[in-house]
């Protein structure tokens, strides 16, 4: 299946469908896609180390029903290594981000798991940034210091 998935700030597309005039495009592949010449994605940033470890991917591919546990493991690894995904989060906070992947688009795509991780981080960031709008100084008026 080669249809694009759309989320609030993050779009997933096969590398072969890269929009030419779009900024904030990131290629997420361990190796450059064999079907694409290096100059074919001039505006894309290649992030080969953002995807999960090859062993974890192989483990998932043996049984797609492991996807929930795969996500937990991958997200824990990402949480412990912010430099691997921080640029993606900053770009998504500023506007739409396109994540390009090499391979099949499916329910168990590791780039889909990465997008879910980033969306959760964006939601948490938004929640805390808007916290001052949700609280009232009146709530604290009766407290003594």
NORMO-V747210 format. One record per pair of residues at least 12 apart in sequence whose C-alpha atoms are under 10 Angstrom apart, sorted by the first residue. I is the first residue (numbers start at 1). J is the second residue. D is the distance in Angstrom with one decimal. If there is no record, write none. Layout:
I & J & D
I & J & D
//
This chain:
1 & 14 & 9.7
1 & 104 & 6.8
1 & 105 & 5.8
1 & 106 & 7.0
2 & 14 & 6.7
2 & 16 & 9.5
2 & 17 & 8.8
2 & 103 & 9.6
2 & 104 & 7.4
2 & 105 & 6.1
2 & 106 & 8.8
3 & 17 & 9.7
3 & 105 & 7.6
3 & 106 & 9.5
4 & 17 & 9.1
4 & 105 & 8.4
5 & 105 & 9.0
5 & 106 & 9.8
5 & 112 & 8.8
6 & 98 & 9.4
7 & 96 & 9.3
7 & 97 & 9.8
7 & 115 & 8.6
7 & 116 & 9.3
7 & 119 & 8.5
8 & 92 & 9.3
8 & 95 & 9.5
8 & 96 & 7.9
8 & 97 & 9.6
8 & 119 & 8.1
9 & 89 & 10.0
9 & 91 & 9.3
9 & 92 & 5.8
9 & 93 & 7.7
9 & 94 & 8.9
9 & 95 & 6.3
9 & 96 & 4.5
9 & 97 & 6.1
9 & 98 & 8.5
9 & 115 & 9.5
9 & 118 & 9.6
9 & 119 & 7.9
9 & 122 & 9.1
10 & 24 & 9.9
10 & 88 & 9.5
10 & 89 & 9.9
10 & 91 & 9.7
10 & 92 & 6.7
10 & 93 & 9.9
10 & 95 & 8.7
10 & 96 & 5.8
10 & 97 & 4.9
10 & 98 & 5.9
10 & 99 & 7.1
10 & 112 & 9.9
10 & 115 & 6.8
10 & 116 & 9.2
10 & 118 & 8.6
10 & 119 & 7.8
11 & 25 & 9.5
11 & 96 & 7.5
11 & 97 & 6.2
11 & 98 & 4.8
11 & 99 & 6.1
11 & 100 & 8.5
11 & 112 & 9.6
11 & 115 & 8.4
12 & 25 & 9.9
12 & 26 & 9.8
12 & 97 & 8.6
12 & 98 & 5.9
12 & 99 & 4.9
12 & 100 & 6.0
12 & 101 & 7.5
12 & 105 & 8.8
12 & 111 & 7.7
12 & 112 & 7.5
12 & 115 & 8.2
13 & 25 & 9.9
13 & 27 & 9.6
13 & 98 & 7.0
13 & 99 & 6.3
13 & 100 & 5.0
13 & 101 & 6.5
13 & 102 & 8.9
13 & 105 & 8.2
13 & 111 & 9.7
14 & 27 & 9.3
14 & 98 & 9.9
14 & 99 & 8.3
14 & 100 & 5.4
14 & 101 & 5.1
14 & 102 & 6.0
14 & 103 & 7.3
14 & 104 & 7.9
14 & 105 & 7.3
15 & 27 & 7.1
15 & 28 & 8.9
15 & 29 & 9.3
15 & 32 & 9.9
15 & 33 & 7.8
15 & 35 & 9.4
15 & 36 & 8.1
15 & 40 & 9.8
15 & 41 & 8.5
15 & 44 & 9.7
15 & 99 & 8.5
15 & 100 & 4.8
15 & 101 & 5.4
15 & 102 & 5.8
15 & 103 & 8.5
16 & 33 & 9.0
16 & 35 & 8.1
16 & 36 & 7.3
16 & 40 & 9.2
16 & 41 & 9.2
16 & 100 & 8.4
16 & 101 & 8.8
16 & 102 & 8.1
16 & 103 & 9.9
17 & 100 & 8.3
17 & 101 & 9.8
18 & 40 & 9.0
18 & 41 & 7.2
18 & 43 & 9.4
18 & 44 & 8.5
18 & 98 & 8.4
18 & 99 & 9.1
18 & 100 & 7.1
18 & 101 & 9.7
19 & 41 & 8.8
19 & 43 & 9.2
19 & 44 & 9.6
19 & 98 & 8.8
19 & 100 & 9.9
20 & 40 & 9.0
20 & 41 & 7.5
20 & 42 & 8.1
20 & 43 & 7.4
20 & 44 & 9.2
21 & 42 & 9.9
21 & 43 & 8.0
22 & 43 & 7.5
22 & 44 & 8.8
22 & 96 & 9.4
22 & 97 & 8.9
22 & 98 & 8.2
23 & 43 & 6.6
23 & 44 & 7.7
23 & 45 & 9.6
23 & 91 & 9.5
23 & 95 & 9.6
23 & 96 & 8.5
23 & 97 & 7.7
23 & 98 & 8.2
24 & 43 & 8.0
24 & 44 & 7.3
24 & 45 & 7.9
24 & 87 & 9.8
24 & 88 & 8.4
24 & 91 & 6.4
24 & 92 & 8.1
24 & 94 & 9.4
24 & 95 & 8.2
24 & 96 & 7.1
24 & 97 & 5.1
24 & 98 & 6.3
24 & 99 & 8.6
25 & 41 & 9.0
25 & 42 & 9.8
25 & 43 & 6.7
25 & 44 & 4.7
25 & 45 & 6.2
25 & 46 & 8.7
25 & 88 & 9.4
25 & 91 & 9.3
25 & 96 & 9.0
25 & 97 & 6.0
25 & 98 & 4.7
25 & 99 & 6.1
25 & 100 & 7.2
26 & 41 & 9.6
26 & 43 & 8.6
26 & 44 & 5.1
26 & 45 & 4.6
26 & 46 & 5.7
26 & 47 & 6.7
26 & 48 & 9.8
26 & 87 & 9.8
26 & 88 & 8.0
26 & 91 & 9.9
26 & 97 & 7.7
26 & 98 & 6.2
26 & 99 & 5.1
26 & 100 & 5.9
26 & 101 & 8.7
27 & 41 & 8.7
27 & 43 & 9.9
27 & 44 & 6.2
27 & 45 & 6.0
27 & 46 & 4.6
27 & 47 & 6.0
27 & 48 & 7.7
27 & 50 & 9.7
27 & 98 & 8.5
27 & 99 & 6.1
27 & 100 & 4.6
27 & 101 & 6.1
27 & 102 & 8.2
28 & 44 & 9.8
28 & 45 & 8.7
28 & 46 & 6.3
28 & 47 & 5.4
28 & 48 & 5.8
28 & 49 & 8.0
28 & 50 & 6.8
28 & 51 & 6.6
28 & 99 & 6.8
28 & 100 & 5.9
28 & 101 & 5.3
28 & 102 & 7.5
28 & 110 & 9.6
28 & 111 & 7.4
28 & 114 & 9.9
29 & 46 & 7.6
29 & 47 & 7.0
29 & 48 & 5.2
29 & 49 & 8.0
29 & 50 & 8.2
29 & 51 & 7.0
29 & 100 & 8.2
29 & 101 & 6.1
29 & 102 & 6.1
29 & 103 & 9.0
29 & 111 & 9.2
30 & 46 & 9.2
30 & 47 & 7.9
30 & 48 & 4.5
30 & 49 & 6.6
30 & 50 & 8.4
30 & 51 & 7.2
30 & 52 & 9.2
30 & 53 & 9.3
30 & 54 & 8.7
30 & 101 & 9.8
30 & 102 & 9.0
31 & 46 & 9.4
31 & 47 & 9.7
31 & 48 & 6.8
31 & 49 & 9.8
31 & 102 & 8.9
32 & 46 & 8.3
32 & 48 & 8.4
32 & 102 & 8.4
33 & 101 & 8.8
33 & 102 & 6.1
33 & 103 & 8.7
34 & 102 & 9.2
35 & 102 & 9.4
36 & 102 & 9.9
44 & 98 & 9.1
44 & 99 & 9.2
44 & 100 & 8.6
45 & 99 & 9.7
45 & 100 & 9.7
46 & 100 & 9.2
47 & 84 & 8.2
47 & 85 & 8.9
47 & 87 & 9.8
47 & 88 & 9.6
48 & 84 & 9.4
49 & 84 & 6.7
49 & 85 & 9.2
50 & 78 & 8.2
50 & 81 & 9.5
50 & 82 & 9.9
50 & 83 & 9.1
50 & 84 & 5.3
50 & 85 & 6.4
50 & 88 & 9.7
50 & 111 & 9.3
50 & 114 & 8.5
51 & 74 & 8.6
51 & 78 & 9.1
51 & 84 & 8.8
51 & 85 & 9.5
51 & 101 & 10.0
51 & 110 & 7.1
51 & 111 & 7.3
51 & 113 & 9.6
51 & 114 & 7.8
52 & 70 & 9.3
52 & 71 & 9.7
52 & 73 & 9.1
52 & 74 & 6.1
52 & 75 & 9.1
52 & 77 & 8.1
52 & 78 & 8.5
52 & 110 & 7.4
52 & 111 & 9.2
52 & 113 & 9.8
52 & 114 & 9.1
53 & 74 & 8.5
53 & 77 & 9.4
56 & 70 & 7.3
56 & 73 & 8.5
56 & 74 & 8.1
57 & 70 & 8.3
57 & 74 & 9.6
57 & 109 & 9.6
57 & 110 & 7.8
60 & 108 & 8.4
60 & 109 & 9.7
60 & 110 & 9.3
61 & 108 & 8.8
61 & 109 & 9.8
64 & 107 & 9.0
64 & 108 & 6.6
64 & 109 & 9.7
65 & 108 & 8.7
66 & 108 & 9.2
67 & 107 & 9.0
67 & 108 & 6.3
67 & 109 & 9.1
67 & 110 & 9.0
67 & 113 & 9.0
68 & 108 & 9.3
68 & 113 & 9.4
70 & 108 & 9.4
70 & 110 & 8.8
70 & 113 & 8.8
71 & 108 & 9.5
71 & 110 & 8.1
71 & 112 & 9.7
71 & 113 & 6.1
71 & 114 & 8.5
71 & 116 & 9.2
71 & 117 & 8.7
72 & 113 & 9.4
72 & 117 & 9.8
74 & 110 & 8.8
74 & 113 & 8.1
74 & 114 & 8.3
74 & 117 & 9.2
75 & 113 & 8.1
75 & 114 & 7.7
75 & 116 & 9.3
75 & 117 & 6.5
75 & 118 & 9.6
76 & 117 & 9.8
78 & 114 & 8.7
78 & 117 & 8.4
78 & 118 & 9.9
79 & 117 & 9.1
79 & 121 & 9.9
85 & 114 & 8.9
85 & 117 & 9.7
85 & 118 & 8.2
86 & 118 & 9.2
88 & 114 & 10.0
88 & 115 & 9.5
88 & 118 & 7.8
89 & 115 & 9.8
89 & 117 & 9.7
89 & 118 & 6.2
89 & 119 & 8.5
89 & 121 & 7.6
89 & 122 & 7.1
90 & 118 & 9.9
90 & 122 & 9.1
92 & 118 & 8.2
92 & 119 & 8.7
92 & 122 & 7.8
93 & 118 & 9.8
93 & 119 & 9.7
93 & 121 & 9.8
93 & 122 & 6.8
93 & 123 & 9.8
93 & 125 & 9.0
93 & 126 & 9.1
97 & 115 & 9.9
99 & 111 & 7.5
99 & 112 & 9.2
99 & 114 & 9.5
99 & 115 & 8.2
//
